[in-house]
């Protein structure tokens, strides 16, 4: 760096002192002093001979410390640390609530309309949901794990399972389940044997998890007050999920199952139980023929437990697959399977308890 950059005045020497043209008079002057007062020649900045880069850096850093300036040329002076606490973070929902509410209302309108107008149309809605759910599940298994569960026999067998459950009851559902499993075993034989066991195992699991459990919704519909039973099943499951979300979001502090679903709390579970029991008492008293409020309390408790376990079960599957949602078909919700997770295991629970409480109708 040249001297002008340090602000040295014109006519000054290397250190900024005036050049001396004549020796001072007096006896103290000698030739040795004259040599000392001779002006220092201006030398351009070049790397110091005999010094390495570390020595020069240490010298520059020392100069920076002595001058009180920043340690490096591009370093900014440190600002004093603020002692004020950070502003509290406002809790935010993890999804787009507007989209979630809009999609939920739309699905609810379709379900209720088909449920109370023509029962067969509602059975078709169940079958479509089953096929889409199977497609999402098998697609994620193949993408994340390389498991090729055969979709064609699963989709055909799943839809047939729902129809058989509605037409022939539990016996029809079991027969359709067995035939679907057999079809999965045979269909996979058309491909190389590598991975056969894991593919057919996943296929049988998918057949049980999605269409077989969904068949109990169709079996609820076969009773004389079938639409009311299905509506009770849907209301209790939705109210349980809503209670868990509302209470957990507001008061949740203690994790329920942190390694499976970190967002779920014990307080949320208590909210699910409380909301579902109240809704169950109201539904059994006013919707179900021959039902009683105390039966509704037990029904609501069972629904809260099954819905929570179903939600945790699918969370376990998604964690194993390394995904957040099973799909993106429903804005604000994820995929179809992300909405069926608590409904599927709850369907046989509600069907069984209603049969025990008021009969098959």
BALOBA-1460 file (C-alpha; in Angstrom, 3 decimals):
// residues 361
<rec num="1" residu="x" x="0.000" y="0.000" z="0.000"/>
<rec num="2" residu="x" x="1.395" y="3.416" z="-0.882"/>
<rec num="3" residu="x" x="1.672" y="6.285" z="1.588"/>
<rec num="4" residu="x" x="-1.000" y="8.476" z="0.027"/>
<rec num="5" residu="x" x="-3.623" y="6.058" z="1.123"/>
<rec num="6" residu="x" x="-2.783" y="6.744" z="4.741"/>
<rec num="7" residu="x" x="-3.301" y="10.517" z="4.283"/>
<rec num="8" residu="x" x="0.366" y="11.611" z="4.423"/>
<rec num="9" residu="x" x="0.846" y="15.373" z="3.475"/>
<rec num="10" residu="x" x="2.604" y="16.360" z="0.272"/>
<rec num="11" residu="x" x="6.327" y="16.799" z="0.686"/>
<rec num="12" residu="x" x="6.563" y="14.463" z="3.621"/>
<rec num="13" residu="x" x="8.869" y="11.496" z="3.896"/>
<rec num="14" residu="x" x="8.038" y="7.886" z="4.355"/>
<rec num="15" residu="x" x="6.917" y="8.255" z="7.994"/>
<rec num="16" residu="x" x="5.113" y="11.551" z="7.401"/>
<rec num="17" residu="x" x="7.875" y="13.823" z="8.888"/>
<rec num="18" residu="x" x="9.209" y="16.962" z="6.989"/>
<rec num="19" residu="x" x="12.389" y="16.422" z="4.982"/>
<rec num="20" residu="x" x="15.466" y="18.149" z="6.525"/>
<rec num="21" residu="x" x="17.576" y="20.053" z="3.933"/>
<rec num="22" residu="x" x="20.319" y="21.423" z="6.181"/>
<rec num="23" residu="x" x="22.137" y="20.243" z="9.255"/>
<rec num="24" residu="x" x="21.496" y="22.185" z="12.448"/>
<rec num="25" residu="x" x="24.259" y="24.452" z="13.699"/>
<rec num="26" residu="x" x="26.085" y="23.786" z="16.910"/>
<rec num="27" residu="x" x="28.733" y="21.562" z="18.334"/>
<rec num="28" residu="x" x="26.375" y="18.590" z="18.810"/>
<rec num="29" residu="x" x="26.213" y="18.123" z="15.094"/>
<rec num="30" residu="x" x="28.444" y="15.622" z="13.414"/>
<rec num="31" residu="x" x="28.488" y="13.527" z="10.304"/>
<rec num="32" residu="x" x="26.828" y="10.628" z="12.064"/>
<rec num="33" residu="x" x="23.822" y="12.813" z="13.014"/>
<rec num="34" residu="x" x="23.588" y="14.127" z="9.493"/>
<rec num="35" residu="x" x="23.295" y="10.606" z="8.179"/>
<rec num="36" residu="x" x="20.514" y="9.869" z="10.688"/>
<rec num="37" residu="x" x="18.461" y="12.901" z="9.675"/>
<rec num="38" residu="x" x="18.681" y="12.115" z="5.985"/>
<rec num="39" residu="x" x="15.103" y="11.552" z="4.563"/>
<rec num="40" residu="x" x="13.951" y="7.954" z="4.301"/>
<rec num="41" residu="x" x="13.422" y="6.905" z="0.682"/>
<rec num="42" residu="x" x="9.889" y="5.957" z="-0.322"/>
<rec num="43" residu="x" x="9.746" y="2.248" z="-0.942"/>
<rec num="44" residu="x" x="6.738" y="0.645" z="-2.633"/>
<rec num="45" residu="x" x="4.863" y="-2.102" z="-0.820"/>
<rec num="46" residu="x" x="6.434" y="-5.435" z="-1.682"/>
<rec num="47" residu="x" x="6.402" y="-8.710" z="0.190"/>
<rec num="48" residu="x" x="8.980" y="-8.680" z="2.964"/>
<rec num="49" residu="x" x="11.978" y="-10.757" z="2.143"/>
<rec num="50" residu="x" x="12.688" y="-13.454" z="4.662"/>
<rec num="51" residu="x" x="9.125" y="-13.336" z="6.114"/>
<rec num="52" residu="x" x="6.290" y="-15.673" z="5.304"/>
<rec num="53" residu="x" x="2.634" y="-14.768" z="4.974"/>
<rec num="54" residu="x" x="1.879" y="-15.636" z="8.586"/>
<rec num="55" residu="x" x="4.475" y="-13.161" z="9.856"/>
<rec num="56" residu="x" x="3.005" y="-10.368" z="7.741"/>
<rec num="57" residu="x" x="-0.518" y="-11.227" z="8.845"/>
<rec num="58" residu="x" x="0.533" y="-11.160" z="12.486"/>
<rec num="59" residu="x" x="2.123" y="-7.729" z="11.971"/>
<rec num="60" residu="x" x="-1.018" y="-6.382" z="10.250"/>
<rec num="61" residu="x" x="-3.272" y="-7.807" z="12.945"/>
<rec num="62" residu="x" x="-1.126" y="-6.218" z="15.640"/>
<rec num="63" residu="x" x="-1.349" y="-2.860" z="13.901"/>
<rec num="64" residu="x" x="-5.096" y="-3.240" z="13.699"/>
<rec num="65" residu="x" x="-5.326" y="-3.938" z="17.410"/>
<rec num="66" residu="x" x="-3.140" y="-0.956" z="18.300"/>
<rec num="67" residu="x" x="-5.146" y="1.406" z="16.153"/>
<rec num="68" residu="x" x="-8.420" y="0.254" z="17.679"/>
<rec num="69" residu="x" x="-9.887" y="-0.509" z="14.236"/>
<rec num="70" residu="x" x="-11.348" y="-3.728" z="12.926"/>
<rec num="71" residu="x" x="-9.116" y="-6.778" z="12.822"/>
<rec num="72" residu="x" x="-9.594" y="-7.269" z="9.070"/>
<rec num="73" residu="x" x="-10.161" y="-4.696" z="6.365"/>
<rec num="74" residu="x" x="-13.646" y="-5.948" z="5.530"/>
<rec num="75" residu="x" x="-14.629" y="-6.529" z="9.121"/>
<rec num="76" residu="x" x="-17.420" y="-4.408" z="10.553"/>
<rec num="77" residu="x" x="-17.274" y="-3.133" z="14.134"/>
<rec num="78" residu="x" x="-19.223" y="-5.339" z="16.496"/>
<rec num="79" residu="x" x="-22.518" y="-3.963" z="17.678"/>
<rec num="80" residu="x" x="-23.383" y="-4.350" z="21.348"/>
<rec num="81" residu="x" x="-25.420" y="-7.476" z="22.019"/>
<rec num="82" residu="x" x="-29.031" y="-6.828" z="22.848"/>
<rec num="83" residu="x" x="-30.144" y="-8.070" z="26.235"/>
<rec num="84" residu="x" x="-33.842" y="-7.864" z="25.375"/>
<rec num="85" residu="x" x="-35.561" y="-11.270" z="25.156"/>
<rec num="86" residu="x" x="-36.637" y="-12.372" z="21.652"/>
<rec num="87" residu="x" x="-40.288" y="-11.756" z="20.827"/>
<rec num="88" residu="x" x="-42.492" y="-14.770" z="21.541"/>
<rec num="89" residu="x" x="-43.165" y="-16.945" z="18.506"/>
<rec num="90" residu="x" x="-46.800" y="-17.289" z="17.664"/>
<rec num="91" residu="x" x="-48.013" y="-20.841" z="17.149"/>
<rec num="92" residu="x" x="-48.836" y="-21.604" z="13.575"/>
<rec num="93" residu="x" x="-50.733" y="-24.452" z="12.053"/>
<rec num="94" residu="x" x="-48.691" y="-26.795" z="9.887"/>
<rec num="95" residu="x" x="-51.087" y="-26.683" z="6.917"/>
<rec num="96" residu="x" x="-53.088" y="-24.209" z="4.856"/>
<rec num="97" residu="x" x="-56.216" y="-23.988" z="7.002"/>
<rec num="98" residu="x" x="-58.290" y="-22.221" z="4.354"/>
<rec num="99" residu="x" x="-57.614" y="-24.928" z="1.805"/>
<rec num="100" residu="x" x="-58.109" y="-27.653" z="4.402"/>
<rec num="101" residu="x" x="-61.483" y="-26.254" z="5.499"/>
<rec num="102" residu="x" x="-62.650" y="-25.742" z="1.916"/>
<rec num="103" residu="x" x="-61.726" y="-29.268" z="0.874"/>
<rec num="104" residu="x" x="-63.254" y="-30.698" z="4.044"/>
<rec num="105" residu="x" x="-66.544" y="-28.907" z="3.494"/>
<rec num="106" residu="x" x="-66.643" y="-30.019" z="-0.144"/>
<rec num="107" residu="x" x="-65.994" y="-33.665" z="0.732"/>
<rec num="108" residu="x" x="-68.558" y="-33.512" z="3.503"/>
<rec num="109" residu="x" x="-71.196" y="-32.188" z="1.134"/>
<rec num="110" residu="x" x="-70.541" y="-34.993" z="-1.371"/>
<rec num="111" residu="x" x="-70.648" y="-37.654" z="1.347"/>
<rec num="112" residu="x" x="-73.825" y="-36.412" z="3.004"/>
<rec num="113" residu="x" x="-75.614" y="-35.923" z="-0.315"/>
<rec num="114" residu="x" x="-74.791" y="-39.422" z="-1.535"/>
<rec num="115" residu="x" x="-75.488" y="-40.938" z="1.870"/>
<rec num="116" residu="x" x="-79.051" y="-39.696" z="2.265"/>
<rec num="117" residu="x" x="-80.154" y="-39.716" z="-1.382"/>
<rec num="118" residu="x" x="-79.125" y="-43.105" z="-2.768"/>
<rec num="119" residu="x" x="-77.212" y="-45.644" z="-0.679"/>
<rec num="120" residu="x" x="-75.666" y="-47.264" z="-3.744"/>
<rec num="121" residu="x" x="-74.058" y="-43.956" z="-4.703"/>
<rec num="122" residu="x" x="-72.365" y="-43.784" z="-1.318"/>
<rec num="123" residu="x" x="-71.055" y="-47.324" z="-1.800"/>
<rec num="124" residu="x" x="-69.541" y="-46.075" z="-5.059"/>
<rec num="125" residu="x" x="-67.907" y="-43.180" z="-3.189"/>
<rec num="126" residu="x" x="-66.324" y="-45.682" z="-0.777"/>
<rec num="127" residu="x" x="-65.064" y="-47.814" z="-3.668"/>
<rec num="128" residu="x" x="-63.488" y="-44.814" z="-5.409"/>
<rec num="129" residu="x" x="-61.789" y="-43.703" z="-2.189"/>
<rec num="130" residu="x" x="-60.446" y="-47.244" z="-1.723"/>
<rec num="131" residu="x" x="-58.989" y="-47.424" z="-5.232"/>
<rec num="132" residu="x" x="-57.318" y="-43.995" z="-4.923"/>
<rec num="133" residu="x" x="-55.975" y="-44.905" z="-1.492"/>
<rec num="134" residu="x" x="-54.501" y="-48.140" z="-2.838"/>
<rec num="135" residu="x" x="-52.884" y="-46.240" z="-5.698"/>
<rec num="136" residu="x" x="-51.261" y="-43.765" z="-3.263"/>
<rec num="137" residu="x" x="-50.034" y="-46.511" z="-0.935"/>
<rec num="138" residu="x" x="-48.568" y="-48.750" z="-3.641"/>
<rec num="139" residu="x" x="-46.972" y="-45.781" z="-5.416"/>
<rec num="140" residu="x" x="-45.191" y="-44.647" z="-2.250"/>
<rec num="141" residu="x" x="-44.045" y="-48.200" z="-1.500"/>
<rec num="142" residu="x" x="-42.473" y="-48.483" z="-4.941"/>
<rec num="143" residu="x" x="-40.919" y="-45.012" z="-4.898"/>
<rec num="144" residu="x" x="-39.402" y="-45.208" z="-1.428"/>
<rec num="145" residu="x" x="-38.759" y="-48.917" z="-0.873"/>
<rec num="146" residu="x" x="-38.764" y="-50.496" z="-4.308"/>
<rec num="147" residu="x" x="-41.723" y="-52.717" z="-3.312"/>
<rec num="148" residu="x" x="-43.979" y="-53.489" z="-6.283"/>
<rec num="149" residu="x" x="-47.333" y="-54.470" z="-4.811"/>
<rec num="150" residu="x" x="-49.583" y="-55.286" z="-7.835"/>
<rec num="151" residu="x" x="-52.131" y="-52.491" z="-8.143"/>
<rec num="152" residu="x" x="-54.508" y="-54.034" z="-10.686"/>
<rec num="153" residu="x" x="-55.690" y="-57.021" z="-8.588"/>
<rec num="154" residu="x" x="-55.723" y="-54.808" z="-5.498"/>
<rec num="155" residu="x" x="-57.925" y="-52.161" z="-7.131"/>
<rec num="156" residu="x" x="-60.358" y="-54.664" z="-8.659"/>
<rec num="157" residu="x" x="-60.461" y="-56.823" z="-5.540"/>
<rec num="158" residu="x" x="-60.769" y="-53.797" z="-3.250"/>
<rec num="159" residu="x" x="-63.788" y="-52.391" z="-5.075"/>
<rec num="160" residu="x" x="-65.359" y="-55.868" z="-5.172"/>
<rec num="161" residu="x" x="-64.719" y="-56.224" z="-1.441"/>
<rec num="162" residu="x" x="-66.694" y="-53.071" z="-0.639"/>
<rec num="163" residu="x" x="-69.615" y="-54.147" z="-2.834"/>
<rec num="164" residu="x" x="-69.582" y="-57.674" z="-1.375"/>
<rec num="165" residu="x" x="-69.646" y="-56.299" z="2.166"/>
<rec num="166" residu="x" x="-72.658" y="-54.141" z="1.343"/>
<rec num="167" residu="x" x="-74.507" y="-56.935" z="-0.468"/>
<rec num="168" residu="x" x="-73.565" y="-60.000" z="1.617"/>
<rec num="169" residu="x" x="-72.302" y="-58.635" z="4.906"/>
<rec num="170" residu="x" x="-69.257" y="-59.901" z="6.792"/>
<rec num="171" residu="x" x="-69.182" y="-63.254" z="4.991"/>
<rec num="172" residu="x" x="-69.061" y="-61.581" z="1.597"/>
<rec num="173" residu="x" x="-66.267" y="-59.281" z="2.782"/>
<rec num="174" residu="x" x="-64.136" y="-62.193" z="4.011"/>
<rec num="175" residu="x" x="-64.593" y="-64.173" z="0.797"/>
<rec num="176" residu="x" x="-63.663" y="-61.135" z="-1.315"/>
<rec num="177" residu="x" x="-60.620" y="-60.541" z="0.880"/>
<rec num="178" residu="x" x="-59.406" y="-64.126" z="0.381"/>
<rec num="179" residu="x" x="-59.907" y="-63.964" z="-3.379"/>
<rec num="180" residu="x" x="-58.068" y="-60.634" z="-3.570"/>
<rec num="181" residu="x" x="-55.078" y="-62.058" z="-1.684"/>
<rec num="182" residu="x" x="-55.029" y="-65.057" z="-4.047"/>
<rec num="183" residu="x" x="-55.168" y="-62.738" z="-7.058"/>
<rec num="184" residu="x" x="-52.188" y="-60.790" z="-5.722"/>
<rec num="185" residu="x" x="-50.151" y="-64.006" z="-5.375"/>
<rec num="186" residu="x" x="-50.958" y="-65.149" z="-8.907"/>
<rec num="187" residu="x" x="-50.560" y="-61.737" z="-10.584"/>
<rec num="188" residu="x" x="-47.057" y="-61.276" z="-9.186"/>
<rec num="189" residu="x" x="-45.991" y="-64.628" z="-10.709"/>
<rec num="190" residu="x" x="-45.871" y="-63.021" z="-14.160"/>
<rec num="191" residu="x" x="-42.700" y="-61.124" z="-13.156"/>
<rec num="192" residu="x" x="-39.211" y="-62.339" z="-12.145"/>
<rec num="193" residu="x" x="-39.000" y="-64.101" z="-8.769"/>
<rec num="194" residu="x" x="-36.662" y="-61.531" z="-7.212"/>
<rec num="195" residu="x" x="-38.590" y="-59.636" z="-4.527"/>
<rec num="196" residu="x" x="-41.662" y="-61.873" z="-4.852"/>
<rec num="197" residu="x" x="-42.097" y="-62.377" z="-1.113"/>
<rec num="198" residu="x" x="-41.918" y="-58.709" z="-0.140"/>
<rec num="199" residu="x" x="-44.170" y="-57.680" z="-3.043"/>
<rec num="200" residu="x" x="-46.986" y="-60.118" z="-2.253"/>
<rec num="201" residu="x" x="-46.656" y="-59.460" z="1.486"/>
<rec num="202" residu="x" x="-47.102" y="-55.743" z="0.858"/>
<rec num="203" residu="x" x="-50.018" y="-56.514" z="-1.474"/>
<rec num="204" residu="x" x="-51.880" y="-58.601" z="1.115"/>
<rec num="205" residu="x" x="-51.206" y="-55.948" z="3.755"/>
<rec num="206" residu="x" x="-52.584" y="-53.231" z="1.448"/>
<rec num="207" residu="x" x="-55.692" y="-55.323" z="0.728"/>
<rec num="208" residu="x" x="-56.419" y="-55.678" z="4.438"/>
<rec num="209" residu="x" x="-55.451" y="-52.158" z="5.465"/>
<rec num="210" residu="x" x="-57.488" y="-50.197" z="2.922"/>
<rec num="211" residu="x" x="-60.440" y="-52.044" z="1.292"/>
<rec num="212" residu="x" x="-61.175" y="-54.644" z="3.979"/>
<rec num="213" residu="x" x="-61.385" y="-52.084" z="6.786"/>
<rec num="214" residu="x" x="-63.393" y="-49.753" z="4.534"/>
<rec num="215" residu="x" x="-65.895" y="-52.576" z="3.957"/>
<rec num="216" residu="x" x="-67.216" y="-52.054" z="7.501"/>
<rec num="217" residu="x" x="-68.455" y="-48.606" z="6.447"/>
<rec num="218" residu="x" x="-70.528" y="-50.256" z="3.727"/>
<rec num="219" residu="x" x="-71.774" y="-52.792" z="6.307"/>
<rec num="220" residu="x" x="-72.887" y="-49.938" z="8.572"/>
<rec num="221" residu="x" x="-75.027" y="-48.720" z="5.706"/>
<rec num="222" residu="x" x="-77.017" y="-51.972" z="5.440"/>
<rec num="223" residu="x" x="-79.006" y="-51.337" z="8.630"/>
<rec num="224" residu="x" x="-82.426" y="-49.680" z="8.535"/>
<rec num="225" residu="x" x="-80.895" y="-46.565" z="10.064"/>
<rec num="226" residu="x" x="-77.736" y="-47.085" z="8.037"/>
<rec num="227" residu="x" x="-77.235" y="-43.452" z="6.976"/>
<rec num="228" residu="x" x="-77.510" y="-42.332" z="10.606"/>
<rec num="229" residu="x" x="-74.963" y="-44.950" z="11.655"/>
<rec num="230" residu="x" x="-72.516" y="-43.902" z="8.974"/>
<rec num="231" residu="x" x="-73.059" y="-40.255" z="9.883"/>
<rec num="232" residu="x" x="-72.385" y="-41.077" z="13.537"/>
<rec num="233" residu="x" x="-69.196" y="-42.877" z="12.575"/>
<rec num="234" residu="x" x="-67.989" y="-39.933" z="10.487"/>
<rec num="235" residu="x" x="-68.972" y="-37.280" z="13.026"/>
<rec num="236" residu="x" x="-67.267" y="-39.013" z="15.942"/>
<rec num="237" residu="x" x="-64.046" y="-39.531" z="14.015"/>
<rec num="238" residu="x" x="-63.936" y="-35.939" z="12.758"/>
<rec num="239" residu="x" x="-64.836" y="-34.536" z="16.191"/>
<rec num="240" residu="x" x="-62.127" y="-36.672" z="17.800"/>
<rec num="241" residu="x" x="-59.500" y="-35.376" z="15.371"/>
<rec num="242" residu="x" x="-60.739" y="-31.803" z="15.811"/>
<rec num="243" residu="x" x="-60.670" y="-32.029" z="19.604"/>
<rec num="244" residu="x" x="-57.154" y="-33.449" z="19.544"/>
<rec num="245" residu="x" x="-55.965" y="-30.691" z="17.230"/>
<rec num="246" residu="x" x="-57.641" y="-27.818" z="19.090"/>
<rec num="247" residu="x" x="-56.631" y="-28.836" z="22.602"/>
<rec num="248" residu="x" x="-53.170" y="-30.016" z="21.592"/>
<rec num="249" residu="x" x="-52.450" y="-26.829" z="19.646"/>
<rec num="250" residu="x" x="-53.514" y="-24.617" z="22.546"/>
<rec num="251" residu="x" x="-52.395" y="-26.562" z="25.615"/>
<rec num="252" residu="x" x="-50.163" y="-29.358" z="24.351"/>
<rec num="253" residu="x" x="-46.848" y="-29.681" z="26.217"/>
<rec num="254" residu="x" x="-46.258" y="-33.393" z="26.862"/>
<rec num="255" residu="x" x="-45.471" y="-35.533" z="23.819"/>
<rec num="256" residu="x" x="-47.632" y="-38.589" z="23.278"/>
<rec num="257" residu="x" x="-45.356" y="-40.595" z="20.975"/>
<rec num="258" residu="x" x="-42.389" y="-38.373" z="20.001"/>
<rec num="259" residu="x" x="-40.579" y="-41.027" z="17.960"/>
<rec num="260" residu="x" x="-43.669" y="-41.731" z="15.853"/>
<rec num="261" residu="x" x="-45.496" y="-38.403" z="15.635"/>
<rec num="262" residu="x" x="-43.789" y="-35.502" z="17.451"/>
<rec num="263" residu="x" x="-46.776" y="-33.191" z="16.984"/>
<rec num="264" residu="x" x="-49.182" y="-35.272" z="19.052"/>
<rec num="265" residu="x" x="-49.513" y="-34.578" z="22.766"/>
<rec num="266" residu="x" x="-51.195" y="-36.160" z="25.765"/>
<rec num="267" residu="x" x="-53.290" y="-33.049" z="26.177"/>
<rec num="268" residu="x" x="-54.473" y="-33.501" z="22.596"/>
<rec num="269" residu="x" x="-55.481" y="-37.093" z="23.376"/>
<rec num="270" residu="x" x="-57.537" y="-35.891" z="26.345"/>
<rec num="271" residu="x" x="-59.193" y="-33.370" z="24.061"/>
<rec num="272" residu="x" x="-60.014" y="-36.107" z="21.552"/>
<rec num="273" residu="x" x="-61.578" y="-38.274" z="24.271"/>
<rec num="274" residu="x" x="-63.625" y="-35.427" z="25.742"/>
<rec num="275" residu="x" x="-64.947" y="-34.162" z="22.410"/>
<rec num="276" residu="x" x="-65.718" y="-37.653" z="21.103"/>
<rec num="277" residu="x" x="-67.536" y="-38.744" z="24.264"/>
<rec num="278" residu="x" x="-69.791" y="-35.682" z="24.215"/>
<rec num="279" residu="x" x="-70.497" y="-36.129" z="20.502"/>
<rec num="280" residu="x" x="-71.088" y="-39.848" z="21.029"/>
<rec num="281" residu="x" x="-73.657" y="-39.232" z="23.763"/>
<rec num="282" residu="x" x="-75.531" y="-36.788" z="21.530"/>
<rec num="283" residu="x" x="-75.436" y="-39.023" z="18.462"/>
<rec num="284" residu="x" x="-76.588" y="-42.170" z="20.265"/>
<rec num="285" residu="x" x="-79.387" y="-40.269" z="21.973"/>
<rec num="286" residu="x" x="-80.741" y="-38.443" z="18.929"/>
<rec num="287" residu="x" x="-79.574" y="-40.285" z="15.783"/>
<rec num="288" residu="x" x="-79.471" y="-44.016" z="16.521"/>
<rec num="289" residu="x" x="-82.724" y="-45.934" z="16.974"/>
<rec num="290" residu="x" x="-82.792" y="-47.455" z="20.451"/>
<rec num="291" residu="x" x="-79.529" y="-45.831" z="21.482"/>
<rec num="292" residu="x" x="-78.756" y="-44.283" z="24.859"/>
<rec num="293" residu="x" x="-76.447" y="-41.489" z="25.955"/>
<rec num="294" residu="x" x="-74.277" y="-43.712" z="28.172"/>
<rec num="295" residu="x" x="-73.661" y="-45.982" z="25.202"/>
<rec num="296" residu="x" x="-72.551" y="-42.922" z="23.332"/>
<rec num="297" residu="x" x="-69.976" y="-42.159" z="26.025"/>
<rec num="298" residu="x" x="-68.431" y="-45.618" z="25.588"/>
<rec num="299" residu="x" x="-68.641" y="-45.320" z="21.821"/>
<rec num="300" residu="x" x="-66.910" y="-41.939" z="21.874"/>
<rec num="301" residu="x" x="-64.130" y="-43.268" z="24.110"/>
<rec num="302" residu="x" x="-63.548" y="-46.213" z="21.777"/>
<rec num="303" residu="x" x="-63.548" y="-43.964" z="18.702"/>
<rec num="304" residu="x" x="-60.995" y="-41.589" z="20.240"/>
<rec num="305" residu="x" x="-58.702" y="-44.539" z="20.987"/>
<rec num="306" residu="x" x="-59.046" y="-46.191" z="17.562"/>
<rec num="307" residu="x" x="-58.728" y="-42.917" z="15.645"/>
<rec num="308" residu="x" x="-55.567" y="-41.998" z="17.547"/>
<rec num="309" residu="x" x="-54.049" y="-45.439" z="17.002"/>
<rec num="310" residu="x" x="-54.944" y="-45.288" z="13.312"/>
<rec num="311" residu="x" x="-53.296" y="-41.896" z="12.979"/>
<rec num="312" residu="x" x="-50.174" y="-43.145" z="14.747"/>
<rec num="313" residu="x" x="-50.154" y="-46.274" z="12.594"/>
<rec num="314" residu="x" x="-50.056" y="-44.326" z="9.361"/>
<rec num="315" residu="x" x="-47.491" y="-41.944" z="10.846"/>
<rec num="316" residu="x" x="-45.335" y="-45.010" z="11.501"/>
<rec num="317" residu="x" x="-45.692" y="-46.077" z="7.864"/>
<rec num="318" residu="x" x="-44.843" y="-42.590" z="6.585"/>
<rec num="319" residu="x" x="-41.802" y="-42.367" z="8.859"/>
<rec num="320" residu="x" x="-40.564" y="-45.690" z="7.558"/>
<rec num="321" residu="x" x="-41.050" y="-44.422" z="4.012"/>
<rec num="322" residu="x" x="-39.487" y="-41.041" z="4.814"/>
<rec num="323" residu="x" x="-42.429" y="-38.926" z="3.597"/>
<rec num="324" residu="x" x="-44.725" y="-36.323" z="5.141"/>
<rec num="325" residu="x" x="-47.915" y="-37.086" z="3.198"/>
<rec num="326" residu="x" x="-49.119" y="-40.043" z="1.155"/>
<rec num="327" residu="x" x="-50.154" y="-37.750" z="-1.695"/>
<rec num="328" residu="x" x="-51.082" y="-34.246" z="-2.796"/>
<rec num="329" residu="x" x="-54.569" y="-34.840" z="-4.151"/>
<rec num="330" residu="x" x="-56.363" y="-32.868" z="-1.419"/>
<rec num="331" residu="x" x="-54.944" y="-29.357" z="-0.821"/>
<rec num="332" residu="x" x="-54.403" y="-28.707" z="2.870"/>
<rec num="333" residu="x" x="-54.873" y="-32.388" z="3.718"/>
<rec num="334" residu="x" x="-52.327" y="-34.319" z="1.670"/>
<rec num="335" residu="x" x="-53.642" y="-37.440" z="-0.012"/>
<rec num="336" residu="x" x="-56.724" y="-39.623" z="0.373"/>
<rec num="337" residu="x" x="-54.818" y="-41.933" z="2.710"/>
<rec num="338" residu="x" x="-53.979" y="-38.976" z="4.949"/>
<rec num="339" residu="x" x="-57.739" y="-38.576" z="5.533"/>
<rec num="340" residu="x" x="-58.496" y="-42.291" z="5.816"/>
<rec num="341" residu="x" x="-55.828" y="-42.972" z="8.429"/>
<rec num="342" residu="x" x="-58.140" y="-42.513" z="11.423"/>
<rec num="343" residu="x" x="-61.340" y="-43.580" z="9.611"/>
<rec num="344" residu="x" x="-60.209" y="-47.042" z="8.508"/>
<rec num="345" residu="x" x="-59.445" y="-48.592" z="11.923"/>
<rec num="346" residu="x" x="-62.445" y="-46.840" z="13.482"/>
<rec num="347" residu="x" x="-64.994" y="-48.381" z="11.075"/>
<rec num="348" residu="x" x="-64.907" y="-51.940" z="12.492"/>
<rec num="349" residu="x" x="-64.946" y="-50.580" z="16.064"/>
<rec num="350" residu="x" x="-68.099" y="-48.521" z="15.468"/>
<rec num="351" residu="x" x="-69.768" y="-51.364" z="13.525"/>
<rec num="352" residu="x" x="-69.118" y="-53.873" z="16.326"/>
<rec num="353" residu="x" x="-70.235" y="-51.609" z="19.184"/>
<rec num="354" residu="x" x="-73.424" y="-50.566" z="17.383"/>
<rec num="355" residu="x" x="-74.259" y="-54.226" z="16.740"/>
<rec num="356" residu="x" x="-73.720" y="-54.956" z="20.449"/>
<rec num="357" residu="x" x="-75.683" y="-51.905" z="21.638"/>
<rec num="358" residu="x" x="-78.676" y="-51.799" z="19.268"/>
<rec num="359" residu="x" x="-78.326" y="-54.828" z="16.966"/>
<rec num="360" residu="x" x="-77.489" y="-55.130" z="13.281"/>
<rec num="361" residu="x" x="-80.742" y="-53.402" z="12.283"/>
